[in-house]
Amino acid sequence: MRLIALILSLVTVLSVAPPVLAQNLGQLVSPILTIDRDALFEQSRFGQRVSSDLDAESAALSEETRKIEQELEAEEQALTDQRDSMTAEEFRAAADAFDARVVQLRNDRDAAQSDFVRRFETAQRDFYNRIGPALGQIMQQRGAVVLLDKRSVLLAANAIDVTEEAIALIDETFGEGSNLVPEAPADPDTPAAPE
């Protein structure tokens, strides 16, 4: 509720007093800017390269999972086909061994998926950490004191959206970012910075 009141008061200030906002070399100078955070990742060359790398890794993980599933199905069918030629005890032992193998493989797949999700989140966090100075540069040029994600803003003038400007600066500064060394992982005992 307080956020809505703040936004409405800012909208009122912006609409009532447009002369307060000065022009700086053709750019609107405003203490508040907005940005589409997702677009930075999806549309910058750096973000697209990171996404492409992660998509390839995800596809390989999915392909490996499909291959394991096919092997398990074939093994299960072979076990079913052999059932008539086995004693009950032999079949029970083979079925139990198969079930244990399925459980282990499922646990391995779950762990691999969780590890991938962690790497994906780390890659995105690394991306946003690296582009922070570029966003700070835009804020300084525009005379801003705060940069808000558009998703958290109820209503804003398009002139304070710096997404395209940020994407252009990220592309100019980092290119695809393929020459960057990954940042060292955070110390697990250190609390994560708020996003």
Secondary structure, DSSP 4 states (H G I P E B T S, - for coil): -HHHHHHHHHHHHHHH-GGGS-EETTEE--SEEEE-HHHHHHHSHHHHHHHHHHHHHHHHHHHHHHHHHHHHHHHHHHHHHHGGGS-HHHHHHHHHHHHHHHHHHHHHHHHHHHHHHHHHHHHHHHHHHHHHHHHHHHHHHHT-SEEEEGGG-SS--GGGB-HHHHHHHHHHHHTT-TTSPPPPPPPTTSPPPP-
